Amino acid sequence: MASGRSFYEATKACRPESVLHTNKSNSVTVAILKPDQVPDGPKSDDNYLWIKCFGKTTADKLYAQCKLKNGDDRAFVLLHGARVIPSTMPMSEIVTLPDGLVALQQINEVDYSARLTPSKTLTPSRQPLQQIE
């Protein structure tokens, strides 16, 4: 999986002219990678849902736009790096760079849960602790 910084840079590189950052200090451009795309694959602006909003806009509005644009009723989460964005979080808490761009990934809940479940084929990296007698 791509690192957060490389994903952000790849997203920034394909930002269309229509969503370039404005002079308004509280405006945010949110790029949401569509669920059928992989974060470390090649990208174009068509791979994203581009949303311009204000810093006070909460993530629930982004979740609603994703549902509307994708026409899919499956449950999903929005990721910022490895962190799930709660629906009550305002964009001002996520945007950290002066260009006002936030790069998120939309992933179906089933796929996200599979990422969290450890594989049965993994071997432990150390021996279990032994009881002291």
C-alpha positions as CSV (number, residue, x, y, z in Angstrom):
1,M,0.0,0.0,0.0
2,A,1.2,3.5,-0.8
3,S,2.5,5.6,2.0
4,G,0.3,8.6,3.1
5,R,2.7,11.1,1.6
6,S,3.1,9.4,-1.7
7,F,-0.7,8.9,-2.0
8,Y,-1.1,12.6,-1.3
9,E,1.5,13.6,-3.9
10,A,0.0,11.3,-6.5
11,T,-3.4,12.8,-5.8
12,K,-2.1,16.4,-5.9
13,A,-0.5,15.7,-9.3
14,C,-3.8,14.7,-11.0
15,R,-5.9,17.5,-9.5
16,P,-7.9,19.1,-12.3
17,E,-7.9,22.9,-12.9
18,S,-11.5,23.2,-11.9
19,V,-10.7,22.3,-8.3
20,L,-7.4,24.2,-7.8
21,H,-7.2,25.9,-4.4
22,T,-8.8,29.3,-4.2
23,N,-7.6,32.3,-2.2
24,K,-10.2,31.7,0.5
25,S,-8.4,30.6,3.6
26,N,-11.2,28.3,4.8
27,S,-11.8,26.4,1.5
28,V,-10.8,22.8,1.3
29,T,-10.5,20.5,-1.8
30,V,-11.3,16.9,-0.9
31,A,-10.2,14.1,-3.3
32,I,-11.8,10.8,-2.5
33,L,-10.3,7.8,-4.3
34,K,-13.1,5.6,-5.6
35,P,-13.5,2.2,-4.1
36,D,-12.6,0.3,-7.3
37,Q,-9.2,2.0,-7.4
38,V,-6.0,1.1,-5.5
39,P,-4.0,3.7,-3.7
40,D,-0.6,2.7,-5.1
41,G,-1.8,2.3,-8.7
42,P,-1.6,4.8,-11.5
43,K,-4.1,7.6,-11.2
44,S,-6.0,10.2,-13.1
45,D,-8.5,12.8,-12.0
46,D,-11.3,10.4,-13.1
47,N,-10.2,8.0,-10.3
48,Y,-11.5,10.5,-7.7
49,L,-14.6,12.2,-6.5
50,W,-13.5,15.9,-6.2
51,I,-15.4,18.0,-3.7
52,K,-14.8,21.7,-2.8
53,C,-16.1,22.6,0.7
54,F,-15.3,24.8,3.7
55,G,-13.3,23.7,6.7
56,K,-16.4,23.5,8.9
57,T,-17.9,20.9,6.5
58,T,-18.2,17.6,8.4
59,A,-17.4,14.3,6.9
60,D,-21.1,13.2,6.9
61,K,-21.6,15.5,3.9
62,L,-18.7,13.6,2.1
63,Y,-20.2,10.2,3.0
64,A,-23.5,11.4,1.5
65,Q,-21.9,12.6,-1.7
66,C,-20.0,9.3,-2.1
67,K,-23.3,7.4,-1.7
68,L,-25.0,9.7,-4.2
69,K,-22.3,9.6,-6.8
70,N,-21.5,5.9,-6.6
71,G,-25.2,4.8,-6.5
72,D,-24.1,1.9,-4.2
73,D,-25.8,1.1,-0.9
74,R,-22.9,-1.0,0.5
75,A,-21.5,0.3,3.7
76,F,-18.1,2.0,3.4
77,V,-15.5,4.1,5.3
78,L,-13.4,7.0,4.3
79,L,-9.7,6.7,5.2
80,H,-7.1,9.4,5.8
81,G,-3.9,7.4,5.8
82,A,-4.8,4.5,8.1
83,R,-7.4,6.4,10.1
84,V,-11.1,6.1,9.6
85,I,-12.7,9.5,9.4
86,P,-15.7,9.8,11.7
87,S,-18.8,11.4,10.2
88,T,-18.7,14.3,12.7
89,M,-15.2,15.3,11.9
90,P,-14.8,18.7,10.2
91,M,-12.4,19.0,7.3
92,S,-10.5,21.7,9.2
93,E,-9.2,18.9,11.5
94,I,-7.8,16.9,8.5
95,V,-6.3,19.5,6.2
96,T,-2.7,20.2,7.3
97,L,-1.0,21.7,4.3
98,P,-1.5,25.3,3.0
99,D,-2.7,24.0,-0.4
100,G,-6.0,23.0,1.2
101,L,-6.0,19.5,-0.4
102,V,-7.3,16.5,1.6
103,A,-6.7,13.0,0.0
104,L,-9.0,10.3,1.2
105,Q,-9.7,6.7,0.2
106,Q,-13.2,5.2,0.0
107,I,-13.2,1.5,0.9
108,N,-16.1,-0.9,1.4
109,E,-16.5,-1.9,5.0
110,V,-16.1,-5.6,4.1
111,D,-12.7,-4.9,2.5
112,Y,-11.6,-2.7,5.4
113,S,-12.5,-5.4,7.9
114,A,-10.5,-8.0,5.9
115,R,-7.5,-5.7,6.2
116,L,-7.8,-5.7,10.0
117,T,-8.3,-9.5,10.3
118,P,-4.8,-11.1,10.7
119,S,-4.1,-13.8,8.2
120,K,-4.0,-17.3,9.5
121,T,-0.8,-17.9,7.5
122,L,1.2,-15.3,9.4
123,T,4.0,-16.6,11.6
124,P,4.6,-14.8,14.9
125,S,7.6,-12.5,14.9
126,R,8.7,-13.6,18.4
127,Q,8.0,-16.5,20.8
128,P,5.1,-16.2,23.3
129,L,6.1,-15.1,26.8
130,Q,6.8,-17.9,29.2
131,Q,5.4,-18.0,32.7
132,I,8.0,-17.5,35.4
133,E,8.1,-20.2,38.1
